[in-house]
Amino acid sequence: MEPVSFCPHCGHVLERGERICPGCGIEIVDPPRFESLSFEEVVENSFLRLEKVALRGYERRLEVARLRLEELDRELEQIIELAIPSCRQ
Ligand SMILES: [Zn+2]
């Protein structure tokens, strides 16, 4: 079986000796090696990585929502400031 390794950042499968991930473009400094793993372990590993990638997508959406909330918070503060100028001294 061909040696299999994955991008530590996005989980994309890497060819042997590949230095730049074709999935996310990150530089592979020390590619993880799975030569000694069984097929089942490699498959399990890819699923774990897929889970991680999915989780990262979820975290990104949460972060976007958080930033929007912060924006709303600032807007609300400005509205309050305009409505009641004396409350922010
Ligand atoms: Zn990658």
PDB file of the backbone (N, CA, C, O) and the ligand in Angstrom, with CONECT records:
HET     ZN  A 101       1
ATOM      1  N   MET A   1       0.829  -1.203   0.000  1.00  0.00           N
ATOM      2  CA  MET A   1       0.000   0.000   0.000  1.00  0.00           C
ATOM      3  C   MET A   1       0.858   1.244   0.000  1.00  0.00           C
ATOM      4  O   MET A   1       1.887   1.307   0.672  1.00  0.00           O
ATOM      5  N   GLU A   2       0.423   2.236  -0.763  1.00  0.00           N
ATOM      6  CA  GLU A   2       1.145   3.513  -0.811  1.00  0.00           C
ATOM      7  C   GLU A   2       1.067   4.211   0.549  1.00  0.00           C
ATOM      8  O   GLU A   2       0.027   4.192   1.207  1.00  0.00           O
ATOM      9  N   PRO A   3       2.166   4.820   0.956  1.00  0.00           N
ATOM     10  CA  PRO A   3       2.097   5.579   2.206  1.00  0.00           C
ATOM     11  C   PRO A   3       1.088   6.718   2.100  1.00  0.00           C
ATOM     12  O   PRO A   3       0.999   7.400   1.078  1.00  0.00           O
ATOM     13  N   VAL A   4       0.335   6.906   3.173  1.00  0.00           N
ATOM     14  CA  VAL A   4      -0.702   7.944   3.168  1.00  0.00           C
ATOM     15  C   VAL A   4      -0.399   8.931   4.279  1.00  0.00           C
ATOM     16  O   VAL A   4      -0.081   8.543   5.403  1.00  0.00           O
ATOM     17  N   SER A   5      -0.501  10.194   3.959  1.00  0.00           N
ATOM     18  CA  SER A   5      -0.437  11.193   5.024  1.00  0.00           C
ATOM     19  C   SER A   5      -1.464  12.271   4.733  1.00  0.00           C
ATOM     20  O   SER A   5      -1.979  12.386   3.620  1.00  0.00           O
ATOM     21  N   PHE A   6      -1.744  13.041   5.742  1.00  0.00           N
ATOM     22  CA  PHE A   6      -2.792  14.047   5.627  1.00  0.00           C
ATOM     23  C   PHE A   6      -2.272  15.409   6.036  1.00  0.00           C
ATOM     24  O   PHE A   6      -1.356  15.529   6.850  1.00  0.00           O
ATOM     25  N   CYS A   7      -2.874  16.427   5.455  1.00  0.00           N
ATOM     26  CA  CYS A   7      -2.561  17.795   5.859  1.00  0.00           C
ATOM     27  C   CYS A   7      -3.016  17.983   7.306  1.00  0.00           C
ATOM     28  O   CYS A   7      -4.173  17.719   7.631  1.00  0.00           O
ATOM     29  N   PRO A   8      -2.107  18.441   8.178  1.00  0.00           N
ATOM     30  CA  PRO A   8      -2.502  18.644   9.580  1.00  0.00           C
ATOM     31  C   PRO A   8      -3.487  19.798   9.735  1.00  0.00           C
ATOM     32  O   PRO A   8      -4.109  19.956  10.786  1.00  0.00           O
ATOM     33  N   HIS A   9      -3.625  20.601   8.685  1.00  0.00           N
ATOM     34  CA  HIS A   9      -4.501  21.773   8.782  1.00  0.00           C
ATOM     35  C   HIS A   9      -5.921  21.470   8.303  1.00  0.00           C
ATOM     36  O   HIS A   9      -6.887  21.743   9.016  1.00  0.00           O
ATOM     37  N   CYS A  10      -6.054  20.895   7.076  1.00  0.00           N
ATOM     38  CA  CYS A  10      -7.402  20.700   6.523  1.00  0.00           C
ATOM     39  C   CYS A  10      -7.754  19.228   6.332  1.00  0.00           C
ATOM     40  O   CYS A  10      -8.901  18.914   6.014  1.00  0.00           O
ATOM     41  N   GLY A  11      -6.794  18.314   6.519  1.00  0.00           N
ATOM     42  CA  GLY A  11      -7.093  16.893   6.409  1.00  0.00           C
ATOM     43  C   GLY A  11      -7.017  16.345   4.996  1.00  0.00           C
ATOM     44  O   GLY A  11      -7.341  15.178   4.777  1.00  0.00           O
ATOM     45  N   HIS A  12      -6.599  17.155   4.032  1.00  0.00           N
ATOM     46  CA  HIS A  12      -6.467  16.721   2.641  1.00  0.00           C
ATOM     47  C   HIS A  12      -5.375  15.642   2.551  1.00  0.00           C
ATOM     48  O   HIS A  12      -4.346  15.728   3.219  1.00  0.00           O
ATOM     49  N   VAL A  13      -5.625  14.617   1.704  1.00  0.00           N
ATOM     50  CA  VAL A  13      -4.627  13.565   1.510  1.00  0.00           C
ATOM     51  C   VAL A  13      -3.428  14.146   0.758  1.00  0.00           C
ATOM     52  O   VAL A  13      -3.597  14.863  -0.228  1.00  0.00           O
ATOM     53  N   LEU A  14      -2.233  13.836   1.223  1.00  0.00           N
ATOM     54  CA  LEU A  14      -1.015  14.371   0.611  1.00  0.00           C
ATOM     55  C   LEU A  14      -0.257  13.274  -0.119  1.00  0.00           C
ATOM     56  O   LEU A  14      -0.163  12.146   0.365  1.00  0.00           O
ATOM     57  N   GLU A  15       0.284  13.609  -1.290  1.00  0.00           N
ATOM     58  CA  GLU A  15       1.162  12.698  -2.015  1.00  0.00           C
ATOM     59  C   GLU A  15       2.501  12.652  -1.280  1.00  0.00           C
ATOM     60  O   GLU A  15       2.841  13.545  -0.504  1.00  0.00           O
ATOM     61  N   ARG A  16       3.248  11.580  -1.551  1.00  0.00           N
ATOM     62  CA  ARG A  16       4.546  11.444  -0.911  1.00  0.00           C
ATOM     63  C   ARG A  16       5.442  12.645  -1.268  1.00  0.00           C
ATOM     64  O   ARG A  16       5.590  13.005  -2.436  1.00  0.00           O
ATOM     65  N   GLY A  17       6.019  13.238  -0.248  1.00  0.00           N
ATOM     66  CA  GLY A  17       6.964  14.329  -0.462  1.00  0.00           C
ATOM     67  C   GLY A  17       6.323  15.659  -0.811  1.00  0.00           C
ATOM     68  O   GLY A  17       7.020  16.632  -1.097  1.00  0.00           O
ATOM     69  N   GLU A  18       4.993  15.707  -0.790  1.00  0.00           N
ATOM     70  CA  GLU A  18       4.318  16.952  -1.129  1.00  0.00           C
ATOM     71  C   GLU A  18       4.605  17.981  -0.034  1.00  0.00           C
ATOM     72  O   GLU A  18       4.500  17.690   1.157  1.00  0.00           O
ATOM     73  N   ARG A  19       4.969  19.190  -0.466  1.00  0.00           N
ATOM     74  CA  ARG A  19       5.381  20.212   0.490  1.00  0.00           C
ATOM     75  C   ARG A  19       4.317  21.280   0.711  1.00  0.00           C
ATOM     76  O   ARG A  19       4.295  21.964   1.734  1.00  0.00           O
ATOM     77  N   ILE A  20       3.430  21.404  -0.288  1.00  0.00           N
ATOM     78  CA  ILE A  20       2.343  22.381  -0.179  1.00  0.00           C
ATOM     79  C   ILE A  20       1.033  21.614  -0.302  1.00  0.00           C
ATOM     80  O   ILE A  20       0.844  20.863  -1.259  1.00  0.00           O
ATOM     81  N   CYS A  21       0.134  21.792   0.646  1.00  0.00           N
ATOM     82  CA  CYS A  21      -1.149  21.087   0.621  1.00  0.00           C
ATOM     83  C   CYS A  21      -2.002  21.570  -0.552  1.00  0.00           C
ATOM     84  O   CYS A  21      -2.229  22.771  -0.691  1.00  0.00           O
ATOM     85  N   PRO A  22      -2.482  20.640  -1.406  1.00  0.00           N
ATOM     86  CA  PRO A  22      -3.350  21.047  -2.519  1.00  0.00           C
ATOM     87  C   PRO A  22      -4.734  21.480  -2.034  1.00  0.00           C
ATOM     88  O   PRO A  22      -5.489  22.110  -2.775  1.00  0.00           O
ATOM     89  N   GLY A  23      -5.060  21.139  -0.794  1.00  0.00           N
ATOM     90  CA  GLY A  23      -6.376  21.483  -0.261  1.00  0.00           C
ATOM     91  C   GLY A  23      -6.454  22.906   0.255  1.00  0.00           C
ATOM     92  O   GLY A  23      -7.396  23.635  -0.056  1.00  0.00           O
ATOM     93  N   CYS A  24      -5.449  23.308   1.056  1.00  0.00           N
ATOM     94  CA  CYS A  24      -5.535  24.620   1.697  1.00  0.00           C
ATOM     95  C   CYS A  24      -4.308  25.485   1.426  1.00  0.00           C
ATOM     96  O   CYS A  24      -4.285  26.657   1.802  1.00  0.00           O
ATOM     97  N   GLY A  25      -3.280  24.919   0.775  1.00  0.00           N
ATOM     98  CA  GLY A  25      -2.119  25.712   0.400  1.00  0.00           C
ATOM     99  C   GLY A  25      -1.110  25.934   1.509  1.00  0.00           C
ATOM    100  O   GLY A  25      -0.152  26.690   1.351  1.00  0.00           O
ATOM    101  N   ILE A  26      -1.338  25.257   2.654  1.00  0.00           N
ATOM    102  CA  ILE A  26      -0.422  25.429   3.771  1.00  0.00           C
ATOM    103  C   ILE A  26       0.874  24.666   3.491  1.00  0.00           C
ATOM    104  O   ILE A  26       0.862  23.647   2.802  1.00  0.00           O
ATOM    105  N   GLU A  27       1.985  25.162   4.027  1.00  0.00           N
ATOM    106  CA  GLU A  27       3.262  24.479   3.836  1.00  0.00           C
ATOM    107  C   GLU A  27       3.362  23.328   4.828  1.00  0.00           C
ATOM    108  O   GLU A  27       3.154  23.500   6.029  1.00  0.00           O
ATOM    109  N   ILE A  28       3.688  22.142   4.296  1.00  0.00           N
ATOM    110  CA  ILE A  28       3.806  20.960   5.146  1.00  0.00           C
ATOM    111  C   ILE A  28       5.232  20.883   5.658  1.00  0.00           C
ATOM    112  O   ILE A  28       6.149  20.544   4.910  1.00  0.00           O
ATOM    113  N   VAL A  29       5.421  21.198   6.934  1.00  0.00           N
ATOM    114  CA  VAL A  29       6.761  21.207   7.508  1.00  0.00           C
ATOM    115  C   VAL A  29       7.172  19.787   7.886  1.00  0.00           C
ATOM    116  O   VAL A  29       8.266  19.332   7.552  1.00  0.00           O
ATOM    117  N   ASP A  30       6.276  19.098   8.587  1.00  0.00           N
ATOM    118  CA  ASP A  30       6.587  17.741   9.034  1.00  0.00           C
ATOM    119  C   ASP A  30       5.359  16.870   8.819  1.00  0.00           C
ATOM    120  O   ASP A  30       4.547  16.698   9.727  1.00  0.00           O
ATOM    121  N   PRO A  31       5.221  16.308   7.585  1.00  0.00           N
ATOM    122  CA  PRO A  31       4.000  15.547   7.297  1.00  0.00           C
ATOM    123  C   PRO A  31       3.894  14.314   8.187  1.00  0.00           C
ATOM    124  O   PRO A  31       4.857  13.561   8.333  1.00  0.00           O
ATOM    125  N   PRO A  32       2.717  14.110   8.784  1.00  0.00           N
ATOM    126  CA  PRO A  32       2.523  12.920   9.609  1.00  0.00           C
ATOM    127  C   PRO A  32       2.586  11.665   8.747  1.00  0.00           C
ATOM    128  O   PRO A  32       2.110  11.675   7.612  1.00  0.00           O
ATOM    129  N   ARG A  33       3.154  10.608   9.258  1.00  0.00           N
ATOM    130  CA  ARG A  33       3.320   9.374   8.481  1.00  0.00           C
ATOM    131  C   ARG A  33       2.376   8.297   9.002  1.00  0.00           C
ATOM    132  O   ARG A  33       2.169   8.160  10.207  1.00  0.00           O
ATOM    133  N   PHE A  34       1.817   7.547   8.082  1.00  0.00           N
ATOM    134  CA  PHE A  34       0.894   6.486   8.477  1.00  0.00           C
ATOM    135  C   PHE A  34       1.265   5.159   7.822  1.00  0.00           C
ATOM    136  O   PHE A  34       0.425   4.270   7.691  1.00  0.00           O
ATOM    137  N   GLU A  35       2.513   5.032   7.417  1.00  0.00           N
ATOM    138  CA  GLU A  35       2.933   3.830   6.702  1.00  0.00           C
ATOM    139  C   GLU A  35       2.659   2.546   7.473  1.00  0.00           C
ATOM    140  O   GLU A  35       2.324   1.516   6.889  1.00  0.00           O
ATOM    141  N   SER A  36       2.806   2.625   8.807  1.00  0.00           N
ATOM    142  CA  SER A  36       2.692   1.416   9.603  1.00  0.00           C
ATOM    143  C   SER A  36       1.248   1.119  10.011  1.00  0.00           C
ATOM    144  O   SER A  36       0.983   0.112  10.668  1.00  0.00           O
ATOM    145  N   LEU A  37       0.321   1.986   9.625  1.00  0.00           N
ATOM    146  CA  LEU A  37      -1.066   1.775  10.025  1.00  0.00           C
ATOM    147  C   LEU A  37      -1.763   0.798   9.085  1.00  0.00           C
ATOM    148  O   LEU A  37      -1.420   0.697   7.907  1.00  0.00           O
ATOM    149  N   SER A  38      -2.747   0.081   9.626  1.00  0.00           N
ATOM    150  CA  SER A  38      -3.558  -0.796   8.795  1.00  0.00           C
ATOM    151  C   SER A  38      -4.547   0.042   7.996  1.00  0.00           C
ATOM    152  O   SER A  38      -4.736   1.227   8.271  1.00  0.00           O
ATOM    153  N   PHE A  39      -5.173  -0.581   7.007  1.00  0.00           N
ATOM    154  CA  PHE A  39      -6.158   0.136   6.191  1.00  0.00           C
ATOM    155  C   PHE A  39      -7.269   0.710   7.075  1.00  0.00           C
ATOM    156  O   PHE A  39      -7.688   1.855   6.903  1.00  0.00           O
ATOM    157  N   GLU A  40      -7.745  -0.121   8.040  1.00  0.00           N
ATOM    158  CA  GLU A  40      -8.832   0.327   8.920  1.00  0.00           C
ATOM    159  C   GLU A  40      -8.409   1.553   9.710  1.00  0.00           C
ATOM    160  O   GLU A  40      -9.184   2.492   9.888  1.00  0.00           O
ATOM    161  N   GLU A  41      -7.152   1.530  10.187  1.00  0.00           N
ATOM    162  CA  GLU A  41      -6.674   2.660  10.983  1.00  0.00           C
ATOM    163  C   GLU A  41      -6.585   3.924  10.140  1.00  0.00           C
ATOM    164  O   GLU A  41      -6.895   5.021  10.604  1.00  0.00           O
ATOM    165  N   VAL A  42      -6.153   3.748   8.880  1.00  0.00           N
ATOM    166  CA  VAL A  42      -6.056   4.904   7.984  1.00  0.00           C
ATOM    167  C   VAL A  42      -7.441   5.485   7.739  1.00  0.00           C
ATOM    168  O   VAL A  42      -7.633   6.701   7.764  1.00  0.00           O
ATOM    169  N   VAL A  43      -8.423   4.580   7.496  1.00  0.00           N
ATOM    170  CA  VAL A  43      -9.798   5.034   7.246  1.00  0.00           C
ATOM    171  C   VAL A  43     -10.343   5.756   8.473  1.00  0.00           C
ATOM    172  O   VAL A  43     -10.934   6.831   8.370  1.00  0.00           O
ATOM    173  N   GLU A  44     -10.128   5.134   9.651  1.00  0.00           N
ATOM    174  CA  GLU A  44     -10.606   5.731  10.894  1.00  0.00           C
ATOM    175  C   GLU A  44      -9.982   7.109  11.081  1.00  0.00           C
ATOM    176  O   GLU A  44     -10.646   8.064  11.483  1.00  0.00           O
ATOM    177  N   ASN A  45      -8.687   7.186  10.780  1.00  0.00           N
ATOM    178  CA  ASN A  45      -7.958   8.440  10.887  1.00  0.00           C
ATOM    179  C   ASN A  45      -8.559   9.515   9.988  1.00  0.00           C
ATOM    180  O   ASN A  45      -8.715  10.666  10.396  1.00  0.00           O
ATOM    181  N   SER A  46      -8.898   9.121   8.745  1.00  0.00           N
ATOM    182  CA  SER A  46      -9.458  10.132   7.839  1.00  0.00           C
ATOM    183  C   SER A  46     -10.812  10.610   8.334  1.00  0.00           C
ATOM    184  O   SER A  46     -11.155  11.785   8.195  1.00  0.00           O
ATOM    185  N   PHE A  47     -11.595   9.675   8.923  1.00  0.00           N
ATOM    186  CA  PHE A  47     -12.892  10.088   9.442  1.00  0.00           C
ATOM    187  C   PHE A  47     -12.732  11.032  10.617  1.00  0.00           C
ATOM    188  O   PHE A  47     -13.473  12.007  10.747  1.00  0.00           O
ATOM    189  N   LEU A  48     -11.760  10.740  11.476  1.00  0.00           N
ATOM    190  CA  LEU A  48     -11.509  11.630  12.611  1.00  0.00           C
ATOM    191  C   LEU A  48     -11.129  13.010  12.112  1.00  0.00           C
ATOM    192  O   LEU A  48     -11.551  14.029  12.659  1.00  0.00           O
ATOM    193  N   ARG A  49     -10.308  13.021  11.046  1.00  0.00           N
ATOM    194  CA  ARG A  49      -9.876  14.299  10.498  1.00  0.00           C
ATOM    195  C   ARG A  49     -11.043  15.036   9.850  1.00  0.00           C
ATOM    196  O   ARG A  49     -11.178  16.252   9.988  1.00  0.00           O
ATOM    197  N   LEU A  50     -11.887  14.283   9.140  1.00  0.00           N
ATOM    198  CA  LEU A  50     -13.072  14.892   8.529  1.00  0.00           C
ATOM    199  C   LEU A  50     -13.951  15.528   9.597  1.00  0.00           C
ATOM    200  O   LEU A  50     -14.472  16.629   9.420  1.00  0.00           O
ATOM    201  N   GLU A  51     -14.108  14.805  10.719  1.00  0.00           N
ATOM    202  CA  GLU A  51     -14.891  15.322  11.837  1.00  0.00           C
ATOM    203  C   GLU A  51     -14.307  16.638  12.320  1.00  0.00           C
ATOM    204  O   GLU A  51     -15.021  17.608  12.572  1.00  0.00           O
ATOM    205  N   LYS A  52     -12.967  16.642  12.443  1.00  0.00           N
ATOM    206  CA  LYS A  52     -12.273  17.842  12.914  1.00  0.00           C
ATOM    207  C   LYS A  52     -12.514  18.995  11.953  1.00  0.00           C
ATOM    208  O   LYS A  52     -12.767  20.124  12.374  1.00  0.00           O
ATOM    209  N   VAL A  53     -12.432  18.699  10.630  1.00  0.00           N
ATOM    210  CA  VAL A  53     -12.619  19.746   9.627  1.00  0.00           C
ATOM    211  C   VAL A  53     -14.047  20.291   9.716  1.00  0.00           C
ATOM    212  O   VAL A  53     -14.265  21.500   9.639  1.00  0.00           O
ATOM    213  N   ALA A  54     -15.027  19.372   9.881  1.00  0.00           N
ATOM    214  CA  ALA A  54     -16.418  19.794   9.998  1.00  0.00           C
ATOM    215  C   ALA A  54     -16.605  20.670  11.231  1.00  0.00           C
ATOM    216  O   ALA A  54     -17.312  21.677  11.192  1.00  0.00           O
ATOM    217  N   LEU A  55     -15.964  20.273  12.321  1.00  0.00           N
ATOM    218  CA  LEU A  55     -16.038  21.014  13.575  1.00  0.00           C
ATOM    219  C   LEU A  55     -15.452  22.405  13.393  1.00  0.00           C
ATOM    220  O   LEU A  55     -15.973  23.389  13.917  1.00  0.00           O
ATOM    221  N   ARG A  56     -14.346  22.469  12.630  1.00  0.00           N
ATOM    222  CA  ARG A  56     -13.688  23.751  12.395  1.00  0.00           C
ATOM    223  C   ARG A  56     -14.631  24.673  11.613  1.00  0.00           C
ATOM    224  O   ARG A  56     -14.690  25.874  11.877  1.00  0.00           O
ATOM    225  N   GLY A  57     -15.375  24.100  10.642  1.00  0.00           N
ATOM    226  CA  GLY A  57     -16.340  24.884   9.879  1.00  0.00           C
ATOM    227  C   GLY A  57     -17.426  25.435  10.789  1.00  0.00           C
ATOM    228  O   GLY A  57     -17.860  26.577  10.641  1.00  0.00           O
ATOM    229  N   TYR A  58     -17.858  24.604  11.733  1.00  0.00           N
ATOM    230  CA  TYR A  58     -18.871  25.014  12.698  1.00  0.00           C
ATOM    231  C   TYR A  58     -18.340  26.144  13.577  1.00  0.00           C
ATOM    232  O   TYR A  58     -19.040  27.121  13.841  1.00  0.00           O
ATOM    233  N   GLU A  59     -17.078  25.993  14.031  1.00  0.00           N
ATOM    234  CA  GLU A  59     -16.463  27.024  14.873  1.00  0.00           C
ATOM    235  C   GLU A  59     -16.353  28.337  14.109  1.00  0.00           C
ATOM    236  O   GLU A  59     -16.544  29.414  14.672  1.00  0.00           O
ATOM    237  N   ARG A  60     -16.040  28.232  12.807  1.00  0.00           N
ATOM    238  CA  ARG A  60     -15.906  29.438  11.987  1.00  0.00           C
ATOM    239  C   ARG A  60     -17.250  30.177  11.920  1.00  0.00           C
ATOM    240  O   ARG A  60     -17.309  31.402  12.027  1.00  0.00           O
ATOM    241  N   ARG A  61     -18.349  29.381  11.736  1.00  0.00           N
ATOM    242  CA  ARG A  61     -19.666  30.012  11.666  1.00  0.00           C
ATOM    243  C   ARG A  61     -20.001  30.684  12.993  1.00  0.00           C
ATOM    244  O   ARG A  61     -20.577  31.772  13.023  1.00  0.00           O
ATOM    245  N   LEU A  62     -19.628  30.017  14.099  1.00  0.00           N
ATOM    246  CA  LEU A  62     -19.870  30.600  15.418  1.00  0.00           C
ATOM    247  C   LEU A  62     -19.103  31.908  15.568  1.00  0.00           C
ATOM    248  O   LEU A  62     -19.619  32.881  16.118  1.00  0.00           O
ATOM    249  N   GLU A  63     -17.861  31.922  15.072  1.00  0.00           N
ATOM    250  CA  GLU A  63     -17.019  33.110  15.174  1.00  0.00           C
ATOM    251  C   GLU A  63     -17.643  34.258  14.376  1.00  0.00           C
ATOM    252  O   GLU A  63     -17.660  35.399  14.837  1.00  0.00           O
ATOM    253  N   VAL A  64     -18.159  33.952  13.169  1.00  0.00           N
ATOM    254  CA  VAL A  64     -18.810  34.967  12.347  1.00  0.00           C
ATOM    255  C   VAL A  64     -20.022  35.526  13.088  1.00  0.00           C
ATOM    256  O   VAL A  64     -20.246  36.737  13.104  1.00  0.00           O
ATOM    257  N   ALA A  65     -20.800  34.636  13.702  1.00  0.00           N
ATOM    258  CA  ALA A  65     -21.978  35.070  14.452  1.00  0.00           C
ATOM    259  C   ALA A  65     -21.562  35.954  15.629  1.00  0.00           C
ATOM    260  O   ALA A  65     -22.222  36.948  15.932  1.00  0.00           O
ATOM    261  N   ARG A  66     -20.462  35.584  16.288  1.00  0.00           N
ATOM    262  CA  ARG A  66     -19.976  36.361  17.430  1.00  0.00           C
ATOM    263  C   ARG A  66     -19.581  37.774  16.995  1.00  0.00           C
ATOM    264  O   ARG A  66     -19.902  38.755  17.666  1.00  0.00           O
ATOM    265  N   LEU A  67     -18.868  37.863  15.844  1.00  0.00           N
ATOM    266  CA  LEU A  67     -18.430  39.163  15.337  1.00  0.00           C
ATOM    267  C   LEU A  67     -19.629  40.031  14.975  1.00  0.00           C
ATOM    268  O   LEU A  67     -19.623  41.240  15.208  1.00  0.00           O
ATOM    269  N   ARG A  68     -20.675  39.395  14.393  1.00  0.00           N
ATOM    270  CA  ARG A  68     -21.876  40.157  14.035  1.00  0.00           C
ATOM    271  C   ARG A  68     -22.564  40.687  15.286  1.00  0.00           C
ATOM    272  O   ARG A  68     -23.065  41.811  15.310  1.00  0.00           O
ATOM    273  N   LEU A  69     -22.578  39.854  16.327  1.00  0.00           N
ATOM    274  CA  LEU A  69     -23.185  40.270  17.593  1.00  0.00           C
ATOM    275  C   LEU A  69     -22.437  41.460  18.167  1.00  0.00           C
ATOM    276  O   LEU A  69     -23.050  42.396  18.682  1.00  0.00           O
ATOM    277  N   GLU A  70     -21.093  41.426  18.078  1.00  0.00           N
ATOM    278  CA  GLU A  70     -20.276  42.534  18.581  1.00  0.00           C
ATOM    279  C   GLU A  70     -20.602  43.812  17.822  1.00  0.00           C
ATOM    280  O   GLU A  70     -20.711  44.890  18.406  1.00  0.00           O
ATOM    281  N   GLU A  71     -20.758  43.669  16.487  1.00  0.00           N
ATOM    282  CA  GLU A  71     -21.107  44.818  15.648  1.00  0.00           C
ATOM    283  C   GLU A  71     -22.440  45.409  16.100  1.00  0.00           C
ATOM    284  O   GLU A  71     -22.576  46.620  16.276  1.00  0.00           O
ATOM    285  N   LEU A  72     -23.432  44.512  16.284  1.00  0.00           N
ATOM    286  CA  LEU A  72     -24.758  44.943  16.725  1.00  0.00           C
ATOM    287  C   LEU A  72     -24.661  45.655  18.067  1.00  0.00           C
ATOM    288  O   LEU A  72     -25.321  46.666  18.307  1.00  0.00           O
ATOM    289  N   ASP A  73     -23.816  45.096  18.939  1.00  0.00           N
ATOM    290  CA  ASP A  73     -23.637  45.665  20.266  1.00  0.00           C
ATOM    291  C   ASP A  73     -23.124  47.097  20.161  1.00  0.00           C
ATOM    292  O   ASP A  73     -23.599  47.994  20.858  1.00  0.00           O
ATOM    293  N   ARG A  74     -22.129  47.301  19.263  1.00  0.00           N
ATOM    294  CA  ARG A  74     -21.575  48.649  19.066  1.00  0.00           C
ATOM    295  C   ARG A  74     -22.631  49.597  18.513  1.00  0.00           C
ATOM    296  O   ARG A  74     -22.758  50.737  18.961  1.00  0.00           O
ATOM    297  N   GLU A  75     -23.397  49.104  17.520  1.00  0.00           N
ATOM    298  CA  GLU A  75     -24.455  49.931  16.937  1.00  0.00           C
ATOM    299  C   GLU A  75     -25.471  50.328  17.989  1.00  0.00           C
ATOM    300  O   GLU A  75     -25.914  51.475  18.040  1.00  0.00           O
ATOM    301  N   LEU A  76     -25.834  49.376  18.821  1.00  0.00           N
ATOM    302  CA  LEU A  76     -26.799  49.618  19.882  1.00  0.00           C
ATOM    303  C   LEU A  76     -26.261  50.681  20.842  1.00  0.00           C
ATOM    304  O   LEU A  76     -26.996  51.564  21.285  1.00  0.00           O
ATOM    305  N   GLU A  77     -24.973  50.580  21.151  1.00  0.00           N
ATOM    306  CA  GLU A  77     -24.349  51.560  22.042  1.00  0.00           C
ATOM    307  C   GLU A  77     -24.431  52.959  21.448  1.00  0.00           C
ATOM    308  O   GLU A  77     -24.715  53.927  22.153  1.00  0.00           O
ATOM    309  N   GLN A  78     -24.175  53.059  20.112  1.00  0.00           N
ATOM    310  CA  GLN A  78     -24.242  54.349  19.435  1.00  0.00           C
ATOM    311  C   GLN A  78     -25.652  54.908  19.478  1.00  0.00           C
ATOM    312  O   GLN A  78     -25.854  56.103  19.694  1.00  0.00           O
ATOM    313  N   ILE A  79     -26.637  54.019  19.268  1.00  0.00           N
ATOM    314  CA  ILE A  79     -28.037  54.447  19.302  1.00  0.00           C
ATOM    315  C   ILE A  79     -28.380  54.987  20.686  1.00  0.00           C
ATOM    316  O   ILE A  79     -29.012  56.034  20.825  1.00  0.00           O
ATOM    317  N   ILE A  80     -27.951  54.252  21.699  1.00  0.00           N
ATOM    318  CA  ILE A  80     -28.218  54.675  23.080  1.00  0.00           C
ATOM    319  C   ILE A  80     -27.542  56.016  23.352  1.00  0.00           C
ATOM    320  O   ILE A  80     -28.114  56.908  23.979  1.00  0.00           O
ATOM    321  N   GLU A  81     -26.293  56.132  22.857  1.00  0.00           N
ATOM    322  CA  GLU A  81     -25.538  57.365  23.052  1.00  0.00           C
ATOM    323  C   GLU A  81     -26.263  58.555  22.421  1.00  0.00           C
ATOM    324  O   GLU A  81     -26.309  59.642  22.998  1.00  0.00           O
ATOM    325  N   LEU A  82     -26.830  58.336  21.224  1.00  0.00           N
ATOM    326  CA  LEU A  82     -27.556  59.400  20.535  1.00  0.00           C
ATOM    327  C   LEU A  82     -28.845  59.752  21.265  1.00  0.00           C
ATOM    328  O   LEU A  82     -29.232  60.916  21.355  1.00  0.00           O
ATOM    329  N   ALA A  83     -29.497  58.719  21.780  1.00  0.00           N
ATOM    330  CA  ALA A  83     -30.785  58.910  22.431  1.00  0.00           C
ATOM    331  C   ALA A  83     -30.619  59.556  23.803  1.00  0.00           C
ATOM    332  O   ALA A  83     -31.369  60.456  24.183  1.00  0.00           O
ATOM    333  N   ILE A  84     -29.614  59.071  24.535  1.00  0.00           N
ATOM    334  CA  ILE A  84     -29.397  59.589  25.894  1.00  0.00           C
ATOM    335  C   ILE A  84     -27.928  59.999  26.023  1.00  0.00           C
ATOM    336  O   ILE A  84     -27.124  59.229  26.548  1.00  0.00           O
ATOM    337  N   PRO A  85     -27.559  61.204  25.550  1.00  0.00           N
ATOM    338  CA  PRO A  85     -26.146  61.594  25.534  1.00  0.00           C
ATOM    339  C   PRO A  85     -25.532  61.643  26.932  1.00  0.00           C
ATOM    340  O   PRO A  85     -24.316  61.502  27.066  1.00  0.00           O
ATOM    341  N   SER A  86     -26.321  61.836  27.956  1.00  0.00           N
ATOM    342  CA  SER A  86     -25.758  62.021  29.293  1.00  0.00           C
ATOM    343  C   SER A  86     -25.385  60.710  29.951  1.00  0.00           C
ATOM    344  O   SER A  86     -24.718  60.711  30.986  1.00  0.00           O
ATOM    345  N   CYS A  87     -25.798  59.599  29.382  1.00  0.00           N
ATOM    346  CA  CYS A  87     -25.564  58.330  30.072  1.00  0.00           C
ATOM    347  C   CYS A  87     -24.144  57.802  29.901  1.00  0.00           C
ATOM    348  O   CYS A  87     -23.756  56.845  30.571  1.00  0.00           O
ATOM    349  N   ARG A  88     -23.355  58.423  29.000  1.00  0.00           N
ATOM    350  CA  ARG A  88     -21.962  57.942  28.850  1.00  0.00           C
ATOM    351  C   ARG A  88     -20.996  59.050  29.208  1.00  0.00           C
ATOM    352  O   ARG A  88     -20.434  59.702  28.329  1.00  0.00           O
ATOM    353  N   GLN A  89     -20.809  59.254  30.452  1.00  0.00           N
ATOM    354  CA  GLN A  89     -19.870  60.283  30.923  1.00  0.00           C
ATOM    355  C   GLN A  89     -18.652  59.623  31.542  1.00  0.00           C
ATOM    356  O   GLN A  89     -17.742  60.314  32.001  1.00  0.00           O
TER     357      GLN A  89
HETATM  358 ZN    ZN A 101      -4.393  21.421   3.870  1.00  0.00          ZN2+
END
